[in-house]
Amino acid sequence: MDAKDFYFFIEADVNYFYGKVTTVDTAGNKYQITTGSTVQLSLAPGISYKVLKNLHLEVTIPQIISAQYTVNKASGQQQLTSQNLAFSTNLNSTTLNNLSVGFRLIF
């Protein structure tokens, strides 16, 4: 076991979600359109150990830090807009229960 066989890394995950809902009355007339967009960013740090020349053993802590930004807009009789920015972390007393273990095969 040699120190040069250990590697630290951070994986980033970015997601984008979009939704649109059209509300109609009983006559079929549109009276409200609601749209929503969300962007999420999460980071997962880890450590990798070179077991063989092309095989690494990895341990990561999934979504240790996450950020999310959401915008919702409603148009129709009322024009409404809401924005939300949220941060969260996975650091708590059960963080070690959430470890991910895997192998990476390098070609």
Number of C-alpha atoms within 10 A of each C-alpha: 8 7 8 8 13 15 13 12 12 12 13 13 12 12 10 12 10 12 10 13 11 12 13 12 9 6 6 8 9 12 13 16 16 17 15 17 15 17 15 17 16 19 18 18 16 18 16 20 20 19 13 11 10 10 15 19 16 19 16 21 22 18 20 17 17 19 16 17 15 17 15 17 15 18 14 12 9 9 11 11 13 10 12 10 12 10 12 12 12 15 13 8 7 9 12 11 8 14 12 13 13 10 14 13 10 9 6
